[in-house]
Amino acid sequence: MAWAAAIVLLLEGVGVALLNWLLGVVVDRQDMSLAGLDPHAMSVSSKAAGIVFGLYFAFCAVVALRVAQRDRPPAGVGRILLISAAVVHALLGAFCVGLVGWGAFAFMMVVLGMLLLLLLGYDRREGAGAATGPGGAEPGPGGTEAGSGGKEGGSGGPARPPAPAAP
């Protein structure tokens, strides 16, 4: 799943960069001002925003590739970057409904879902390995370790040894 998210994010980064570059060229050739703004400044700003957004999505794709390659959840700056990309896709999806249409909204929600699966899917798999207690003991009924005397292993203190068996 991380490979697919990386490919989609990379293609999206290239698409956003090209779209903003095209908008910058159109604004520059029209030579019209908007509320007194310099057309050249608007053109350069659009091109710069396209480059920045394209690099942002490309860096997100690199983080997703690293997650796929290492088969471990993202950590640190990479995790924060993917969370911010998920928030950006949620906001862009909300704007796309009114401005572009339902197709663009659906695409944004698919990418958002891929990012959420990338962020949460690895956490669940990692948490499944933590279901066994120290020393590989399986959890007993009620989530307690087998033979711990009813004391939960995650309460902060050491687990009690099992009570001696009656003769």
Buried (B, 14 or more C-beta within 10 A) or exposed (E): EBEEBBBBBBEBBBEBBEBBBEBBEEBBEEEEEEEEEEBEEBBBBBBEBBBEBBEBBBBBBBBBBBBBEEEEBBEEEBBEBBBEBBEBBBEBBEEBBEEEEEEBBEBBBEBBEBBBBBBEBBEEEEEEEEEEBEEEBEBEEEEBBEEBEEEBBEEEEEBEEEEEEEE
